[in-house]
Structures are given as C-alpha cells and as structure tokens.
Amino acid sequence: MKAACVADYREACRRRLPKVLFDYIDGGSYGETTLAANVSDMAAITLRQRVLRDVSELSMSTRVFGQDLSMPVVLSPVGLAGMYARRGETQAARAAKAAGVPFSLSTVGVCTTAEVTAASGVPPWFQLYMIKDRGFMSELLATTREAGCPVLLFTVDLPVAGARYRDARNGLNVASPEARLRQAIDGLAHPDWFWDVLVKGGPQSLGNIASASTDLGALQEYMGWIGRNFDPSVTWKDIDWVRDRWPGPLVLKGVLDAEDARDARSCGVEGLVVSNHGGRQLDGAPSSISALPAIVEAVGDDLTVLMDGGVRSGLDVLKALALGAKACLIGRAWAYALGAGGEAGVAGMLTILRQELRMAMSLTGCTDVRDAGRALLNP
Ligand SMILES: Cc1cc2nc3c(=O)[nH]c(=O)nc-3n(C[C@H](O)[C@H](O)[C@H](O)COP(=O)(O)O)c2cc1C
C-alpha cells in the first residue's frame, strides 16, 4: 500500500521493526499524557478557510540561521536511527538534502558526522547532549566544528531520562537475559529488518561517541548507559562553556517556559526549539504548541524560535508558523518513514508534508510562509 500520510508510515514501521525499536520511537514517558497532548492540542487549533485569494503562486521557502530551506521543516535529532534502517542517518540525510531541508544528527546517532556528510554532501546540524567527560565533549565540539556543521542544537531537557514504561518493559534500560532472548526472537521474526540492519548495517555503535561508550554492550541497553553518562549538573553557566567552543549558531532545544526563554536570551544563544522532547521527558508538561505563543511573545523579536512535538502533517506546520514559529522540527514523522522504507520512505514523507503544506496555504489564502500569522487561525 502506498503511504498517504504520516500515520501510514507509522503503521508500516510498526510492521517492519522489532517491537523494542518501534516502541522506542512511538512511546513517551509515564502515562504518555504530554505525548498525546502534543497531537491533540495541535488538532484542536483550526485554520481559517479563506476563498478567492489567487493562490496560484505560493512561496514555501524560508531562511533560518543563514540557511535557505525549501520549506520550514527540519529533521529533528533522533537517536539510534541507524537501527531503524541500514545506516539510517545517512539515508535520512540524503532524503533531507534532496528535499532542501536540514537534517539534524543526534549525539546518540549510529553514524558519525563524517559518514553523514559524505553520504549526503552536506554537514548536518549537530545535536549535543552533555556527557560527564568534559575532555571528550571538548573534542566532540572541535570535531563538529571542523566538520562544518552549520548549527548546534544543544538539548537541555534531558538531564535525566524520563521513565518510559514501554522501554522498561522491553528491556531497554537493563537488559535481563530474558529480555535479550525476547529481543533476539523478535529480531528474527522481522527478517527484512534483521538482514538490512543487523547483518548488513553494522557497525552498530554510537558513531560520534563510540570511544566514550565502550562500556555499552548491546545498543538495546542504551537507556541505562544514558543514565550513567549524561551530566545532570549542567546549568546556564555551561552555555558559556559550550559557546567558548562553538562560534556558530547555538540553539537550545527543549525550552518550554517563557522564563527560561528569557534566560536563554540573556545567555546570548541565537535560537530556541520549543519542545518537550516529543513527550518523552516530563509527562504532564504542556504540549509544545500550547507553550509556543508565550515564548514567541517573550523572545520572538530577538531569537529564532522553532518548535517540535506533534507535527504530523503540513497543516500542523502551518499552524505552528501561525503561532510564531519560524520552522518546525519533525521527529517521529521521519523516524517512522525511515523504519518503513529507508531513504525512499523519508523522501516520500517529505513530499507528502510539502503537498499538505501547499494545500493548507492555498485553502487559507497564505501565499508566503514568511507571512503566516495569527490571522490564519480561527479565534
Ligand atoms: C525515537 C526518538 C529519539 C529521539 N532522540 C533524540 C535525541 O537523540 N536527541 C534529541 O535532542 N531529541 C531526541 N528526540 C526528540 C526529537 O528530537 C523531537 O524533539 C521530538 O521527536 C519531537 O516530537 P515528534 O516526535 O512529535 O515530532 C527523539 C525523539 C524520538 C521519537
């Protein structure tokens, strides 16, 4: 069946991937309340239907952090993507490059920055998690700079990992022999994936941080490794530490509160991603789309405000722009598409998103994404 929307890619991904991986992508923390709110609050916002406005020419392109985007969409950093399809980060980065949008490489990606750059022809945006070993972090930032990554997304909403019940049940925290056996059986029950990723897709390590994660046995145990190695002592002062090592655009990812947004402005960062980590961290935290307006109001004139969480269609992209985001990041949308069909899956999903955005713009009478504002929304 040809996928018509992100939900179709989700279903195809569910069929192709072992349960432990699909649940890792699909799930959120605790009761998954925030995960659900990201989607339902987005759905509750409605666009105004407008007519007779000459929508024969539409402009979807925009510019953020000095980069031209063919549409206001960025692939969000997603860990372990190389486990969803063979060298998954390279496949997604190629699809993003072809679509004219940036790809963000997670600190806990399987492929290295160099591998992604070689495959796609452009250095990715790089997402940073702070690991306790600062000497290693300095080296990582130096490598990232030398690789020419244009933007650093510093993720600040994961000092500790939120409890994700699905991952705990599937043995992603501390893999017991029983969980390992179940995972092995599940892997064998998905032969396409097994052949593509496990047989042909190695090495399965955390590419850029492989040398700092030698104590990580199987990737399936990596949530436990994160708990041991991420640095929960990070404060606003550490932004200066990062800044000393990163002269380019520095963007804090995971800000949900206007007061934090003002502090971020004082620290001199260039941008923010309004995000609750896709509902994977503090359950009960507000949805990203509901938190966006206050943050735009607080710092939108000074900082580039992006958002992610719950974006599943081009209509959602237009809603976020109407509420003041300069662009949306998408996480699960591309992870599902990659798991479902590799590079072609991500390319197909991005084409759908673009068509949906075009249609939403046409039916709301919005001819340029850079002009999107509150007037597009029903009160
Ligand atoms: C499977 C998965 C892995 C993720 N890994 C990371 C990561 O390594 N670093 C990061 O900053 N955010 C990570 N995120 C969060 C995403 O970057 C993004 O904030 C979130 O997925 C947006 O919500 P959405 O999935 O509803 O689009 C991950 C999200 C998912 C679904």
The ligand as an ORCA input file, in Angstrom:
! r2SCAN-3c Opt
* xyz 0 1
  C      12.925      7.851     18.753
  C      13.282      9.216     19.189
  C      14.581      9.506     19.545
  C      14.921     10.791     19.914
  N      16.235     11.080     20.165
  C      16.602     12.358     20.433
  C      17.966     12.694     20.578
  O      18.840     11.867     20.472
  N      18.257     13.989     20.857
  C      17.293     14.970     20.975
  O      17.604     16.124     21.220
  N      15.990     14.655     20.821
  C      15.627     13.393     20.543
  N      14.306     13.088     20.355
  C      13.315     14.161     20.388
  C      13.121     14.753     18.999
  O      14.267     15.439     18.565
  C      11.943     15.728     18.957
  O      12.101     16.687     19.965
  C      10.591     15.042     19.116
  O      10.587     13.788     18.483
  C       9.505     15.921     18.523
  O       8.256     15.325     18.656
  P       7.536     14.491     17.496
  O       8.150     13.132     17.538
  O       6.121     14.506     17.906
  O       7.809     15.196     16.188
  C      13.940     11.800     19.976
  C      12.627     11.500     19.640
  C      12.294     10.228     19.243
  C      10.872      9.947     18.854
*
